[in-house]
């Protein structure tokens, strides 16, 4: 059992949306937090079809239970709310007229965004659940994380290959086919593989389109699908008053390391290899992304790369913290050129190289070299930003 980090309101009258990719543990978390809650699971065909035919039945049932105050002790949980957007009108009415609290859970907001769905006009706060993160796991094993990923079932599995295979297949079927997002499933499957091979790299829609056999606008739409279904995020360049000419293309990272490993068929990730370096950078990004949300600081995460080749992997906030990720066991002066170039222009409050070094140290120009574990302890201890 994992002790998940969450800011979900346990008491009070506020309703909320809880979004997260499939198998991040949303259902498990909600059942732990609210063991007495009334639960509507729209993945169950009988529940889905009952409310599809008569959305008002949820109102009738909750009004009946509200006579004894039952539905005010705990929130009402509706799982996979995106499958039935019409329920949101009923939820809206019950919040306004009966002061019933809801937790609306889902793995994709795309259908709600693309239909005239009632998004409750700010009456429900948005939260997101990510795959497991460093402080949620006792005796954290970085090699296991980089090979298996951090979806709970995958991380703890002795042999996750079938789980990963099933996950990708279910995603294609449930999130793409079932929502009728695209009818060209073979092309989208090829796109997923190409996108995974370019995980963490600059996006070039024209080149990706050529590899997939579709148009560049189609590729852009496919990336929007991945973002809307919480399968990945873009990292845009840091553009503020740079003296040097900077690269303008965004990067894209999948939400889980194990999914990338399966899609690229890259095999075992071993320390010291090029594969390790790419997976290590991906891992650090995902930790920073989750921290920005869980800490409720919501600082932007950007990257900086010049046309001459200087680069810093992640800029946190308005250049308060610059983070470069290196999988080397000992950082040398040659690893510091990008960070030094960035410091010349922007003077960040903290300049950090995350590495596999044995111990933290600070070099003469105030650049901190932090072993990955120390970096994550400081990040999650809110000592960095």
ZAKOL-888301 format. One record per residue (C-alpha): residue number from 1; residue in three letters; z, y, x. Coordinates in Angstrom, 2 decimals. Example, Ala and Ser with C-alpha at 12.3 -4.5 7.8 and 13.67 -1.06 7.14 Angstrom:
<sites>
i;aa;Z;Y;X
1;ALA;7.80;-4.50;12.30
2;SER;7.14;-1.06;13.67
</sites>
This chain:
<sites>
i;aa;Z;Y;X
1;UNK;0.00;0.00;0.00
2;UNK;-0.93;3.43;1.31
3;UNK;1.05;6.61;0.78
4;UNK;-1.79;8.84;-0.39
5;UNK;-1.72;12.58;0.19
6;UNK;-2.16;14.39;-3.10
7;UNK;-1.37;17.73;-4.70
8;UNK;-1.99;16.47;-8.22
9;UNK;0.45;18.13;-10.65
10;UNK;3.03;15.48;-11.59
11;UNK;4.73;17.67;-14.19
12;UNK;3.93;20.78;-16.20
13;UNK;1.15;21.45;-18.64
14;UNK;-1.90;21.79;-16.39
15;UNK;-4.85;19.44;-16.83
16;UNK;-7.12;18.57;-13.92
17;UNK;-10.30;16.89;-12.77
18;UNK;-9.93;14.30;-10.00
19;UNK;-13.22;13.58;-8.25
20;UNK;-13.87;11.06;-5.52
21;UNK;-16.46;8.56;-4.38
22;UNK;-16.22;5.04;-5.74
23;UNK;-13.42;2.91;-4.26
24;UNK;-11.55;5.79;-2.66
25;UNK;-8.55;4.64;-4.72
26;UNK;-8.51;7.08;-7.65
27;UNK;-7.52;4.51;-10.28
28;UNK;-4.82;2.97;-8.08
29;UNK;-3.39;6.40;-7.29
30;UNK;-3.29;7.51;-10.93
31;UNK;-1.59;4.31;-12.06
32;UNK;1.03;4.79;-9.35
33;UNK;1.65;8.44;-10.22
34;UNK;1.54;8.06;-14.01
35;UNK;2.57;4.49;-14.91
36;UNK;3.22;5.41;-18.54
37;UNK;0.02;7.34;-19.17
38;UNK;-2.47;6.51;-21.91
39;UNK;-5.60;5.35;-20.12
40;UNK;-9.23;5.40;-21.23
41;UNK;-11.52;3.57;-18.78
42;UNK;-15.15;4.34;-19.58
43;UNK;-16.31;1.55;-17.28
44;UNK;-15.07;-0.85;-19.97
45;UNK;-17.98;-1.41;-22.33
46;UNK;-15.83;-1.63;-25.45
47;UNK;-14.10;1.68;-24.68
48;UNK;-17.35;3.38;-23.72
49;UNK;-19.29;2.28;-26.81
50;UNK;-16.42;3.08;-29.17
51;UNK;-16.21;6.66;-27.93
52;UNK;-19.97;7.03;-27.53
53;UNK;-20.44;6.33;-31.23
54;UNK;-17.43;8.37;-32.33
55;UNK;-16.08;10.81;-29.68
56;UNK;-13.63;12.20;-32.24
57;UNK;-11.72;8.93;-32.22
58;UNK;-9.93;9.97;-29.06
59;UNK;-8.66;13.05;-30.89
60;UNK;-7.52;10.97;-33.85
61;UNK;-5.69;8.49;-31.63
62;UNK;-3.97;11.16;-29.56
63;UNK;-2.92;13.20;-32.59
64;UNK;-1.40;10.04;-34.05
65;UNK;0.52;9.31;-30.87
66;UNK;1.53;12.98;-30.57
67;UNK;3.64;12.68;-33.72
68;UNK;6.30;10.95;-31.63
69;UNK;5.67;13.14;-28.59
70;UNK;4.28;10.20;-26.63
71;UNK;1.17;11.97;-25.41
72;UNK;3.18;14.88;-23.99
73;UNK;5.38;12.82;-21.65
74;UNK;2.45;11.83;-19.46
75;UNK;-1.09;13.07;-18.99
76;UNK;-3.89;11.27;-20.77
77;UNK;-6.21;9.75;-18.16
78;UNK;-9.94;9.42;-18.82
79;UNK;-11.63;7.49;-16.02
80;UNK;-15.36;7.97;-15.24
81;UNK;-15.54;11.04;-17.48
82;UNK;-19.09;11.78;-16.28
83;UNK;-20.34;8.81;-18.30
84;UNK;-19.52;10.55;-21.58
85;UNK;-19.69;14.36;-21.32
86;UNK;-19.34;14.75;-25.12
87;UNK;-15.65;13.84;-24.78
88;UNK;-15.01;17.15;-23.04
89;UNK;-15.30;19.05;-26.33
90;UNK;-12.53;16.85;-27.74
91;UNK;-10.46;17.30;-24.58
92;UNK;-10.90;21.07;-24.81
93;UNK;-9.67;21.08;-28.43
94;UNK;-6.66;18.90;-27.62
95;UNK;-5.66;21.08;-24.68
96;UNK;-5.89;24.24;-26.78
97;UNK;-4.43;23.00;-30.03
98;UNK;-2.08;20.19;-29.07
99;UNK;-1.16;21.20;-25.51
100;UNK;-1.96;17.67;-24.38
101;UNK;-2.42;17.29;-20.64
102;UNK;-5.35;15.37;-19.18
103;UNK;-6.41;13.94;-15.84
104;UNK;-10.20;13.58;-15.95
105;UNK;-11.37;11.24;-13.24
106;UNK;-14.89;10.60;-11.96
107;UNK;-17.18;9.74;-9.07
108;UNK;-19.98;12.18;-9.88
109;UNK;-20.09;15.63;-11.41
110;UNK;-23.89;15.63;-11.42
111;UNK;-24.34;14.58;-15.04
112;UNK;-21.83;17.19;-16.19
113;UNK;-23.61;19.91;-14.21
114;UNK;-27.04;18.96;-15.53
115;UNK;-26.12;18.78;-19.23
116;UNK;-24.58;21.39;-21.52
117;UNK;-21.20;19.76;-20.91
118;UNK;-18.01;21.64;-21.67
119;UNK;-16.37;22.07;-18.25
120;UNK;-13.24;23.44;-19.94
121;UNK;-13.63;27.02;-18.74
122;UNK;-11.03;26.84;-15.99
123;UNK;-8.51;24.92;-18.10
124;UNK;-8.61;21.99;-15.65
125;UNK;-8.09;22.44;-11.91
126;UNK;-10.38;20.47;-9.56
127;UNK;-8.99;17.99;-7.04
128;UNK;-10.76;15.50;-4.80
129;UNK;-9.65;12.18;-3.34
130;UNK;-11.19;11.23;-0.01
131;UNK;-11.20;7.87;1.77
132;UNK;-8.05;7.11;3.74
133;UNK;-7.00;9.58;6.42
134;UNK;-4.91;9.28;9.57
135;UNK;-1.43;10.14;8.18
136;UNK;-1.83;7.73;5.25
137;UNK;-2.09;4.64;7.47
138;UNK;0.76;3.12;9.45
139;UNK;-0.27;1.87;12.92
140;UNK;-3.66;3.54;12.61
141;UNK;-6.40;1.60;14.42
142;UNK;-9.28;3.86;15.44
143;UNK;-11.58;0.99;16.43
144;UNK;-11.13;-0.61;13.01
145;UNK;-11.74;2.77;11.34
146;UNK;-14.96;3.41;13.28
147;UNK;-16.30;-0.07;12.52
148;UNK;-15.12;-0.72;8.98
149;UNK;-14.77;2.78;7.57
150;UNK;-11.81;4.15;5.65
151;UNK;-12.35;3.07;2.08
152;UNK;-9.07;1.23;1.39
153;UNK;-10.55;-2.22;0.70
154;UNK;-12.90;-2.00;3.66
155;UNK;-10.34;-0.80;6.21
156;UNK;-7.90;-3.59;5.45
157;UNK;-10.54;-6.34;5.23
158;UNK;-10.93;-8.88;8.02
159;UNK;-14.65;-9.13;7.23
160;UNK;-15.97;-6.10;5.34
161;UNK;-19.71;-6.77;5.63
162;UNK;-20.03;-8.21;2.12
163;UNK;-17.91;-5.38;0.74
164;UNK;-20.16;-2.82;2.39
165;UNK;-23.27;-4.62;1.15
166;UNK;-21.90;-4.69;-2.38
167;UNK;-20.86;-1.05;-2.19
168;UNK;-24.33;0.16;-1.26
169;UNK;-25.94;-2.05;-3.90
170;UNK;-23.52;-0.94;-6.61
171;UNK;-24.02;2.68;-5.66
172;UNK;-27.78;2.40;-5.99
173;UNK;-27.44;0.65;-9.33
174;UNK;-24.60;2.61;-10.91
175;UNK;-25.01;6.13;-9.56
176;UNK;-28.78;6.31;-9.27
177;UNK;-30.33;3.85;-11.74
178;UNK;-27.71;4.14;-14.47
179;UNK;-27.79;7.94;-14.48
180;UNK;-31.60;7.98;-14.34
181;UNK;-31.50;10.35;-11.38
182;UNK;-34.63;8.86;-9.89
183;UNK;-36.94;6.03;-10.90
184;UNK;-38.24;5.45;-7.39
185;UNK;-35.37;3.28;-6.18
186;UNK;-37.28;1.78;-3.18
187;UNK;-38.05;5.28;-1.85
188;UNK;-34.47;6.36;-2.35
189;UNK;-33.26;3.22;-0.56
190;UNK;-35.47;4.07;2.43
191;UNK;-34.17;7.62;2.32
192;UNK;-30.56;6.40;2.48
193;UNK;-31.33;4.46;5.66
194;UNK;-33.15;7.40;7.28
195;UNK;-30.38;9.81;6.26
196;UNK;-27.78;7.49;7.77
197;UNK;-29.71;7.28;11.04
198;UNK;-29.62;11.08;11.15
199;UNK;-25.96;11.35;10.18
200;UNK;-24.46;14.39;11.91
201;UNK;-27.86;15.58;13.12
202;UNK;-29.83;18.68;12.12
203;UNK;-31.74;18.29;8.87
204;UNK;-35.52;18.44;9.14
205;UNK;-36.81;17.77;5.63
206;UNK;-40.44;17.47;6.70
207;UNK;-39.76;14.78;9.30
208;UNK;-37.44;12.87;6.98
209;UNK;-40.03;13.05;4.20
210;UNK;-42.67;11.56;6.50
211;UNK;-40.33;8.70;7.41
212;UNK;-39.58;8.00;3.73
213;UNK;-43.08;8.42;2.33
214;UNK;-42.11;11.18;-0.11
215;UNK;-42.44;14.97;-0.17
216;UNK;-40.08;17.43;1.52
217;UNK;-38.92;18.85;-1.87
218;UNK;-38.08;15.29;-2.94
219;UNK;-36.00;14.82;0.20
220;UNK;-34.11;18.04;-0.55
221;UNK;-33.42;16.73;-4.04
222;UNK;-32.22;13.42;-2.61
223;UNK;-29.71;15.25;-0.42
224;UNK;-28.51;17.16;-3.49
225;UNK;-28.00;13.81;-5.20
226;UNK;-25.82;12.64;-2.29
227;UNK;-23.72;15.79;-2.49
228;UNK;-23.38;15.72;-6.28
229;UNK;-22.31;12.08;-6.19
230;UNK;-19.83;12.82;-3.38
231;UNK;-21.62;10.58;-0.87
232;UNK;-21.89;13.32;1.73
233;UNK;-21.55;16.98;2.65
234;UNK;-23.57;19.54;4.54
235;UNK;-22.21;21.55;7.45
236;UNK;-23.99;24.87;7.74
237;UNK;-24.33;26.91;10.96
238;UNK;-21.87;29.62;11.91
239;UNK;-23.93;32.78;11.57
240;UNK;-21.57;35.70;12.09
241;UNK;-22.86;38.37;14.54
242;UNK;-24.08;35.98;17.22
243;UNK;-25.69;37.63;20.26
244;UNK;-27.59;34.44;21.04
245;UNK;-30.34;33.01;18.91
246;UNK;-28.77;30.21;16.85
247;UNK;-30.13;27.15;15.10
248;UNK;-30.25;27.71;11.33
249;UNK;-30.66;24.15;9.99
250;UNK;-27.65;22.44;8.37
251;UNK;-26.20;19.08;9.37
252;UNK;-25.31;16.30;6.94
253;UNK;-22.44;13.82;7.16
254;UNK;-21.84;10.81;4.92
255;UNK;-18.41;10.50;3.34
256;UNK;-17.51;7.27;5.17
257;UNK;-18.16;5.89;8.65
258;UNK;-18.47;2.27;7.51
259;UNK;-21.24;3.10;5.04
260;UNK;-23.25;4.72;7.85
261;UNK;-22.68;1.67;10.05
262;UNK;-23.98;-0.67;7.35
263;UNK;-27.03;1.45;6.49
264;UNK;-28.04;1.82;10.14
265;UNK;-27.24;-1.81;11.05
266;UNK;-25.75;-0.49;14.24
267;UNK;-23.45;-3.43;14.95
268;UNK;-20.02;-3.23;16.51
269;UNK;-18.85;0.16;17.75
270;UNK;-17.20;-0.21;21.14
271;UNK;-15.45;2.45;23.17
272;UNK;-17.65;3.98;25.84
273;UNK;-20.94;3.46;24.01
274;UNK;-23.24;6.09;22.53
275;UNK;-22.53;4.63;19.09
276;UNK;-18.84;5.22;19.66
277;UNK;-19.44;8.88;20.46
278;UNK;-21.38;9.51;17.24
279;UNK;-18.90;7.59;15.08
280;UNK;-15.99;9.38;16.79
281;UNK;-17.42;12.82;15.96
282;UNK;-18.04;11.69;12.36
283;UNK;-14.43;10.49;12.09
284;UNK;-12.98;13.77;13.33
285;UNK;-15.17;15.73;10.89
286;UNK;-13.98;13.64;7.94
287;UNK;-10.35;14.23;8.90
288;UNK;-10.92;17.99;9.09
289;UNK;-12.80;17.98;5.77
290;UNK;-9.99;16.14;3.99
291;UNK;-7.33;18.37;5.57
292;UNK;-9.09;21.53;4.37
293;UNK;-8.84;20.21;0.79
294;UNK;-5.46;18.46;0.85
295;UNK;-3.74;21.40;2.57
296;UNK;-5.28;23.69;-0.07
297;UNK;-6.34;26.09;2.68
298;UNK;-10.00;25.42;1.87
299;UNK;-11.15;26.92;5.17
300;UNK;-14.90;26.70;5.78
301;UNK;-16.20;24.21;8.35
302;UNK;-19.34;25.24;10.20
303;UNK;-21.01;24.42;13.50
304;UNK;-22.56;26.57;16.25
305;UNK;-25.65;25.72;18.25
306;UNK;-27.92;28.05;20.18
307;UNK;-31.61;27.60;20.81
308;UNK;-30.77;27.29;24.52
309;UNK;-28.60;24.24;23.87
310;UNK;-25.00;25.52;23.77
311;UNK;-23.06;23.85;20.95
312;UNK;-19.63;23.60;19.38
313;UNK;-19.26;20.83;16.82
314;UNK;-16.93;22.49;14.30
315;UNK;-15.80;26.06;13.70
316;UNK;-12.82;26.23;11.36
317;UNK;-12.35;29.33;9.24
318;UNK;-13.76;32.58;10.57
319;UNK;-13.76;31.25;14.17
320;UNK;-9.96;30.88;14.19
321;UNK;-10.36;27.39;15.67
322;UNK;-13.30;25.97;17.62
323;UNK;-13.40;22.18;17.98
324;UNK;-15.69;20.18;20.24
325;UNK;-15.56;16.38;20.02
326;UNK;-16.16;14.32;23.15
327;UNK;-15.62;10.57;23.40
328;UNK;-15.06;10.75;27.17
329;UNK;-11.81;9.39;28.60
330;UNK;-11.52;12.38;30.92
331;UNK;-12.99;15.80;30.15
332;UNK;-14.87;17.35;33.06
333;UNK;-16.20;20.91;33.56
334;UNK;-19.68;19.78;32.44
335;UNK;-18.25;19.06;28.97
336;UNK;-17.10;22.67;28.53
337;UNK;-20.28;24.75;28.65
338;UNK;-20.71;25.03;24.86
339;UNK;-17.08;25.97;24.26
340;UNK;-17.12;28.55;27.05
341;UNK;-20.30;30.14;25.67
342;UNK;-18.73;30.35;22.20
343;UNK;-15.53;31.86;23.62
344;UNK;-17.53;34.56;25.41
345;UNK;-18.88;35.74;22.06
346;UNK;-16.08;35.14;19.57
347;UNK;-12.69;34.70;21.33
348;UNK;-11.29;32.07;18.90
349;UNK;-7.52;31.82;18.58
350;UNK;-7.72;28.14;19.55
351;UNK;-10.38;26.31;21.54
352;UNK;-9.95;22.54;21.44
353;UNK;-11.77;19.62;23.01
354;UNK;-10.86;16.40;21.15
355;UNK;-11.27;13.44;23.45
356;UNK;-10.06;10.01;24.52
357;UNK;-7.93;11.56;27.28
358;UNK;-4.50;10.01;27.84
359;UNK;-2.48;13.22;27.63
360;UNK;-2.94;16.80;26.38
361;UNK;-3.59;19.57;28.87
362;UNK;-4.68;23.20;28.92
363;UNK;-7.19;24.34;31.51
364;UNK;-7.36;27.75;33.18
365;UNK;-9.46;29.52;30.53
366;UNK;-7.07;28.48;27.75
367;UNK;-9.17;25.61;26.42
368;UNK;-6.95;22.79;25.14
369;UNK;-7.86;19.18;25.86
370;UNK;-6.24;17.06;23.15
371;UNK;-6.27;13.27;22.80
372;UNK;-7.57;12.45;19.33
373;UNK;-4.18;11.25;18.10
374;UNK;-2.43;14.45;19.23
375;UNK;-5.18;16.53;17.62
376;UNK;-4.74;14.74;14.30
377;UNK;-0.96;15.02;14.43
378;UNK;-1.30;18.78;14.94
379;UNK;-4.01;19.09;12.29
380;UNK;-2.04;17.26;9.62
381;UNK;1.15;18.99;10.75
382;UNK;-0.57;22.30;9.90
383;UNK;-0.17;23.49;13.48
384;UNK;-3.84;24.38;14.08
385;UNK;-4.98;26.52;11.18
</sites>
